[in-house]
Amino acid sequence: MPKVVLKLGRDISTDDIYPGRFMATVLPKETPQYCFSDRTEFNTKLRANEIPEGSVIVADENFGCGSSREQAASTIRGHELTVVARSIARIFMQNAINLGLNVVICPTIEADEGDDLELSPGKVRNLTSGKEFETEPLPPSRQAIIDAGGLIAYTRQRLIAQEAKK
């Protein structure tokens, strides 16, 4: 069961997620070490591999606002975390889709750190509180890109499938 490992408020900027001072590091294999680096306790746990893949970050409205840096999505993706937020900033959302970061828009989510969640199509269930929340599904084409692992993987799969039809 996915567990909430970080609860955030509203207007979490890309600079909070991936501080600008690390912009010289852009390779997806290197960016994860800087994930929420100014939230030192959380970052230390991430770097020590104390947070399991599939864990959840819960946020209020406007998650990922600010600059268009795609490293903000790749740093979270590098830890295989899922973001469940009441709303997600437009550019961050597109970067998340392109990079295959699992994002869930859940306008009424109520969860605290340590809560166990069940994520399923159309809803998030907080197993700790017993409450259930509807999600806003992504268009199927965008969800297919995330499910494939990002735009490059999605395109590769489509090209291979087209080639197999020949």
Backbone as CSV, one residue per row, in Angstrom:
resi,resn,N_x,N_y,N_z,CA_x,CA_y,CA_z,C_x,C_y,C_z
1,MET,0.826,-1.173,0.000,0.000,0.000,0.000,0.881,1.252,0.000
2,PRO,0.609,2.168,-0.908,1.369,3.423,-0.893,1.112,4.213,0.393
3,LYS,2.176,4.749,0.924,2.103,5.535,2.154,2.455,6.987,1.832
4,VAL,1.769,7.925,2.503,2.094,9.344,2.351,3.391,9.606,3.109
5,VAL,4.415,10.059,2.374,5.719,10.311,2.986,6.017,11.798,3.140
6,LEU,5.215,12.632,2.489,5.398,14.079,2.601,4.068,14.750,2.310
7,LYS,3.647,15.629,3.224,2.431,16.417,3.015,2.842,17.868,2.866
8,LEU,2.375,18.476,1.787,2.745,19.849,1.470,1.508,20.717,1.339
9,GLY,1.703,22.005,1.459,0.622,22.968,1.316,0.405,23.358,-0.127
10,ARG,-0.047,24.586,-0.312,-0.345,25.081,-1.652,0.848,25.832,-2.225
11,ASP,0.840,26.005,-3.531,1.848,26.786,-4.251,3.268,26.271,-4.027
12,ILE,3.447,24.977,-4.099,4.798,24.396,-3.994,5.476,24.612,-5.332
13,SER,6.537,25.398,-5.308,7.187,25.798,-6.556,8.229,24.783,-7.005
14,THR,8.573,24.893,-8.269,9.627,24.037,-8.811,10.953,24.315,-8.116
15,ASP,11.124,25.519,-7.584,12.351,25.837,-6.855,12.399,25.105,-5.520
16,ASP,11.259,24.854,-4.919,11.195,24.058,-3.692,11.491,22.588,-4.029
17,ILE,10.945,22.123,-5.128,11.129,20.735,-5.532,12.568,20.484,-5.982
18,TYR,13.089,21.371,-6.811,14.447,21.231,-7.367,15.080,22.621,-7.398
19,PRO,15.804,23.001,-6.335,16.353,24.357,-6.233,17.220,24.758,-7.432
20,GLY,17.069,26.017,-7.810,17.771,26.560,-8.961,19.278,26.442,-8.904
21,ARG,19.844,26.396,-7.704,21.309,26.317,-7.608,21.867,24.997,-8.149
22,PHE,20.984,24.031,-8.411,21.427,22.741,-8.954,21.136,22.614,-10.447
23,MET,20.778,23.711,-11.098,20.387,23.654,-12.498,21.512,23.191,-13.425
24,ALA,22.748,23.222,-12.981,23.844,22.707,-13.813,23.751,21.191,-13.947
25,THR,23.024,20.555,-13.042,22.823,19.110,-13.091,21.474,18.857,-13.734
26,VAL,21.495,18.281,-14.922,20.235,18.091,-15.641,19.965,16.636,-16.024
27,LEU,20.926,15.760,-15.856,20.723,14.371,-16.251,19.749,13.681,-15.299
28,PRO,18.735,13.007,-15.844,17.729,12.369,-14.988,18.308,11.392,-13.965
29,LYS,19.449,10.810,-14.236,20.055,9.893,-13.265,20.751,10.644,-12.129
30,GLU,21.017,11.929,-12.326,21.706,12.731,-11.306,20.767,13.636,-10.517
31,THR,19.638,14.030,-11.104,18.759,14.994,-10.437,18.117,14.472,-9.152
32,PRO,17.845,13.163,-8.992,17.134,12.727,-7.779,17.819,13.094,-6.462
33,GLN,19.127,13.225,-6.454,19.811,13.543,-5.204,19.423,14.923,-4.658
34,TYR,18.864,15.775,-5.515,18.508,17.130,-5.096,17.009,17.308,-4.844
35,CYS,16.262,16.233,-4.855,14.818,16.298,-4.658,14.490,16.909,-3.292
36,PHE,13.805,18.025,-3.296,13.431,18.738,-2.072,14.651,18.917,-1.165
37,SER,15.773,19.314,-1.738,17.016,19.378,-0.953,16.961,20.386,0.192
38,ASP,16.117,21.403,0.107,16.009,22.361,1.206,15.103,21.849,2.328
39,ARG,14.435,20.757,2.092,13.679,20.046,3.146,14.604,18.897,3.563
40,THR,15.616,19.265,4.323,16.770,18.390,4.551,16.418,17.026,5.140
41,GLU,15.471,16.967,6.052,15.129,15.670,6.644,14.561,14.726,5.580
42,PHE,13.659,15.245,4.753,13.062,14.427,3.695,14.117,14.041,2.660
43,ASN,14.934,15.002,2.248,15.974,14.734,1.261,16.962,13.683,1.763
44,THR,17.316,13.752,3.017,18.240,12.763,3.596,17.637,11.367,3.528
45,LYS,16.358,11.250,3.836,15.688,9.943,3.750,15.655,9.434,2.319
46,LEU,15.402,10.333,1.371,15.398,9.928,-0.038,16.763,9.409,-0.458
47,ARG,17.800,10.180,-0.151,19.164,9.794,-0.571,19.621,8.516,0.110
48,ALA,19.112,8.228,1.299,19.482,7.007,2.021,18.594,5.821,1.620
49,ASN,17.734,6.028,0.617,16.807,4.985,0.154,15.910,4.463,1.273
50,GLU,15.520,5.352,2.182,14.617,4.980,3.273,13.151,5.140,2.898
51,ILE,12.897,5.692,1.718,11.528,5.895,1.270,11.282,4.958,0.089
52,PRO,10.349,4.033,0.241,10.113,3.048,-0.815,9.527,3.650,-2.088
53,GLU,9.871,3.052,-3.216,9.251,3.443,-4.476,7.749,3.270,-4.349
54,GLY,7.003,4.140,-5.013,5.546,4.079,-4.951,4.952,4.883,-3.815
55,SER,5.811,5.429,-2.954,5.308,6.284,-1.872,4.684,7.543,-2.469
56,VAL,3.916,8.250,-1.650,3.104,9.357,-2.148,3.470,10.682,-1.481
57,ILE,3.546,11.707,-2.303,3.615,13.095,-1.845,2.216,13.659,-2.040
58,VAL,1.635,14.223,-0.984,0.311,14.837,-1.067,0.489,16.345,-0.963
59,ALA,-0.201,17.072,-1.837,-0.082,18.526,-1.838,-1.440,19.169,-2.073
60,ASP,-1.498,20.421,-1.712,-2.706,21.223,-1.896,-2.737,21.731,-3.352
61,GLU,-3.300,22.904,-3.586,-3.431,23.446,-4.931,-2.102,23.964,-5.484
62,ASN,-2.017,23.926,-6.824,-0.949,24.576,-7.584,0.422,23.953,-7.355
63,PHE,0.480,22.646,-7.246,1.759,21.954,-7.073,2.594,22.122,-8.333
64,GLY,3.860,22.490,-8.168,4.779,22.624,-9.293,4.712,23.963,-10.001
65,CYS,4.219,24.987,-9.314,4.151,26.309,-9.937,5.556,26.887,-10.084
66,GLY,5.660,27.945,-10.841,6.961,28.606,-10.985,7.580,28.347,-12.339
67,SER,8.851,28.076,-12.341,9.588,27.955,-13.591,9.206,26.685,-14.349
68,SER,9.683,26.601,-15.562,9.365,25.461,-16.421,10.397,24.344,-16.320
69,ARG,11.282,24.389,-15.328,12.355,23.390,-15.257,11.808,21.973,-15.141
70,GLU,12.174,21.167,-16.102,11.695,19.784,-16.099,12.383,18.944,-15.041
71,GLN,13.496,19.445,-14.496,14.182,18.712,-13.434,13.286,18.531,-12.210
72,ALA,12.332,19.425,-12.008,11.423,19.286,-10.864,10.610,18.000,-10.990
73,ALA,10.209,17.647,-12.190,9.491,16.386,-12.389,10.463,15.205,-12.392
74,SER,11.619,15.370,-13.013,12.555,14.234,-13.107,13.148,13.866,-11.754
75,THR,13.305,14.841,-10.862,13.870,14.536,-9.547,12.912,13.668,-8.724
76,ILE,11.612,13.927,-8.847,10.611,13.106,-8.155,10.487,11.751,-8.849
77,ARG,10.484,11.774,-10.169,10.389,10.535,-10.958,11.558,9.606,-10.641
78,GLY,12.718,10.180,-10.399,13.899,9.382,-10.094,13.760,8.555,-8.831
79,HIS,12.858,8.937,-7.961,12.597,8.174,-6.735,11.334,7.329,-6.866
80,GLU,10.704,7.373,-8.051,9.477,6.602,-8.313,8.377,6.922,-7.302
81,LEU,8.250,8.218,-6.983,7.195,8.672,-6.092,5.971,9.049,-6.915
82,THR,4.821,9.073,-6.285,3.584,9.527,-6.909,3.181,10.834,-6.248
83,VAL,2.711,11.773,-7.053,2.211,13.044,-6.528,0.693,13.022,-6.605
84,VAL,0.038,13.226,-5.462,-1.414,13.385,-5.398,-1.639,14.812,-4.904
85,ALA,-2.234,15.634,-5.749,-2.423,17.040,-5.392,-3.823,17.497,-5.767
86,ARG,-4.270,18.537,-5.062,-5.592,19.105,-5.366,-5.602,19.719,-6.757
87,SER,-4.476,20.318,-7.160,-4.301,20.780,-8.543,-2.806,20.860,-8.816
88,ILE,-2.474,20.783,-10.102,-1.071,20.767,-10.519,-0.883,21.853,-11.563
89,ALA,0.180,22.627,-11.409,0.474,23.696,-12.352,0.650,23.124,-13.762
90,ARG,0.196,23.879,-14.745,0.132,23.417,-16.129,1.464,22.935,-16.682
91,ILE,2.516,23.719,-16.546,3.804,23.331,-17.129,4.384,22.137,-16.386
92,PHE,4.260,22.112,-15.063,4.744,20.955,-14.311,3.996,19.700,-14.766
93,MET,2.690,19.819,-14.975,1.895,18.670,-15.414,2.419,18.129,-16.742
94,GLN,2.688,19.013,-17.689,3.175,18.539,-18.985,4.551,17.897,-18.846
95,ASN,5.416,18.473,-18.025,6.727,17.860,-17.784,6.576,16.489,-17.127
96,ALA,5.651,16.388,-16.179,5.418,15.111,-15.497,4.961,14.047,-16.496
97,ILE,4.057,14.404,-17.365,3.574,13.461,-18.374,4.730,13.043,-19.282
98,ASN,5.465,14.019,-19.790,6.570,13.720,-20.708,7.614,12.809,-20.080
99,LEU,7.809,12.925,-18.769,8.838,12.138,-18.088,8.283,10.878,-17.428
100,GLY,6.984,10.680,-17.476,6.385,9.473,-16.914,6.225,9.497,-15.408
101,LEU,6.137,10.686,-14.825,5.900,10.816,-13.386,4.421,10.589,-13.107
102,ASN,4.120,9.686,-12.208,2.730,9.406,-11.874,2.154,10.554,-11.052
103,VAL,1.159,11.223,-11.611,0.488,12.340,-10.941,-1.009,12.066,-10.900
104,VAL,-1.627,12.442,-9.790,-3.061,12.240,-9.602,-3.641,13.560,-9.120
105,ILE,-4.655,14.049,-9.829,-5.349,15.259,-9.406,-6.563,14.820,-8.592
106,CYS,-6.564,15.235,-7.330,-7.622,14.843,-6.402,-8.026,16.092,-5.610
107,PRO,-9.009,16.851,-6.142,-9.349,18.161,-5.584,-9.751,18.192,-4.115
108,THR,-10.182,17.075,-3.558,-10.652,17.079,-2.172,-9.802,16.201,-1.251
109,ILE,-8.623,15.806,-1.692,-7.792,14.874,-0.923,-7.568,15.363,0.509
110,GLU,-7.688,14.441,1.433,-7.366,14.676,2.841,-6.479,13.524,3.275
111,ALA,-5.236,13.838,3.565,-4.293,12.804,4.006,-3.151,13.458,4.755
112,ASP,-2.601,12.717,5.679,-1.460,13.181,6.466,-0.287,12.236,6.258
113,GLU,0.888,12.713,6.615,2.062,11.849,6.536,1.809,10.601,7.362
114,GLY,2.159,9.461,6.794,1.964,8.184,7.453,0.686,7.471,7.063
115,ASP,-0.256,8.195,6.428,-1.506,7.559,5.999,-1.237,6.593,4.851
116,ASP,-1.976,5.503,4.841,-1.934,4.541,3.740,-3.030,4.894,2.756
117,LEU,-2.662,4.940,1.470,-3.622,5.273,0.424,-3.776,4.110,-0.544
118,GLU,-4.939,4.046,-1.131,-5.198,3.116,-2.221,-5.551,3.974,-3.431
119,LEU,-4.741,3.876,-4.472,-4.959,4.652,-5.685,-5.568,3.738,-6.731
120,SER,-6.707,4.118,-7.249,-7.341,3.342,-8.309,-7.973,4.324,-9.292
121,PRO,-8.288,3.861,-10.487,-8.879,4.783,-11.465,-10.122,5.470,-10.910
122,GLY,-10.088,6.784,-10.929,-11.250,7.561,-10.503,-11.342,7.893,-9.036
123,LYS,-10.477,7.275,-8.205,-10.596,7.577,-6.777,-9.291,7.295,-6.028
124,VAL,-9.196,7.968,-4.891,-8.138,7.716,-3.918,-8.852,7.380,-2.622
125,ARG,-8.449,6.309,-2.026,-9.052,5.917,-0.749,-7.984,6.025,0.326
126,ASN,-8.280,6.792,1.357,-7.386,6.903,2.509,-7.761,5.770,3.456
127,LEU,-6.942,4.741,3.482,-7.241,3.568,4.301,-7.119,3.869,5.790
128,THR,-6.331,4.878,6.133,-6.152,5.245,7.535,-7.404,5.919,8.082
129,SER,-7.967,6.842,7.312,-9.163,7.560,7.780,-10.460,6.896,7.329
130,GLY,-10.365,6.047,6.312,-11.570,5.414,5.775,-12.318,6.271,4.771
131,LYS,-11.774,7.443,4.448,-12.448,8.345,3.511,-12.016,8.042,2.072
132,GLU,-12.920,8.370,1.145,-12.670,8.144,-0.276,-12.848,9.459,-1.024
133,PHE,-11.994,9.693,-2.023,-11.988,10.960,-2.749,-11.952,10.700,-4.246
134,GLU,-12.782,11.423,-4.984,-12.788,11.298,-6.443,-11.592,12.026,-7.029
135,THR,-11.097,11.491,-8.138,-9.987,12.117,-8.842,-10.471,12.661,-10.181
136,GLU,-9.666,13.547,-10.753,-9.935,14.051,-12.098,-9.044,13.264,-13.045
137,PRO,-9.621,12.373,-13.822,-8.785,11.560,-14.698,-8.121,12.398,-15.784
138,LEU,-6.923,11.985,-16.143,-6.243,12.611,-17.266,-6.862,12.084,-18.551
139,PRO,-6.762,12.847,-19.632,-7.213,12.294,-20.912,-6.460,10.994,-21.192
140,PRO,-7.123,10.025,-21.812,-6.486,8.725,-22.053,-5.131,8.813,-22.748
141,SER,-4.982,9.743,-23.678,-3.698,9.862,-24.389,-2.569,10.295,-23.444
142,ARG,-2.868,11.176,-22.521,-1.854,11.620,-21.560,-1.545,10.519,-20.547
143,GLN,-2.569,9.803,-20.088,-2.348,8.709,-19.151,-1.536,7.597,-19.804
144,ALA,-1.754,7.357,-21.089,-0.997,6.329,-21.812,0.489,6.667,-21.840
145,ILE,0.824,7.943,-21.949,2.233,8.360,-21.952,2.846,8.100,-20.580
146,ILE,2.144,8.462,-19.517,2.646,8.199,-18.163,2.817,6.699,-17.954
147,ASP,1.800,5.926,-18.336,1.844,4.476,-18.145,3.004,3.827,-18.892
148,ALA,3.373,4.415,-20.021,4.483,3.874,-20.816,5.835,4.231,-20.210
149,GLY,5.856,5.183,-19.284,7.116,5.605,-18.680,7.635,6.926,-19.224
150,GLY,6.800,7.631,-19.968,7.182,8.927,-20.500,7.044,8.969,-22.013
151,LEU,7.244,10.156,-22.571,7.028,10.373,-23.997,7.997,9.583,-24.868
152,ILE,9.244,9.485,-24.470,10.210,8.724,-25.270,9.833,7.250,-25.296
153,ALA,9.538,6.684,-24.144,9.146,5.278,-24.090,7.847,5.034,-24.857
154,TYR,6.913,5.947,-24.736,5.635,5.833,-25.448,5.859,5.842,-26.963
155,THR,6.653,6.784,-27.428,6.945,6.884,-28.859,7.666,5.637,-29.355
156,ARG,8.614,5.161,-28.572,9.352,3.947,-28.945,8.374,2.772,-29.089
157,GLN,7.476,2.615,-28.121,6.492,1.528,-28.181,5.623,1.621,-29.434
158,ARG,5.194,2.820,-29.755,4.346,3.016,-30.946,5.099,2.713,-32.219
159,LEU,6.361,3.123,-32.284,7.161,2.853,-33.484,7.408,1.351,-33.654
160,ILE,7.688,0.683,-32.548,7.900,-0.771,-32.603,6.616,-1.471,-33.049
161,ALA,5.474,-1.031,-32.518,4.195,-1.630,-32.901,3.897,-1.389,-34.371
162,GLN,4.192,-0.206,-34.879,3.977,0.092,-36.302,4.885,-0.765,-37.165
163,GLU,6.122,-0.922,-36.750,7.090,-1.726,-37.508,6.656,-3.192,-37.526
164,ALA,6.081,-3.675,-36.442,5.641,-5.067,-36.371,4.465,-5.330,-37.306
165,LYS,3.693,-4.295,-37.618,2.541,-4.454,-38.531,2.960,-4.586,-39.978
166,LYS,4.188,-4.191,-40.284,4.661,-4.232,-41.681,4.993,-5.618,-42.135
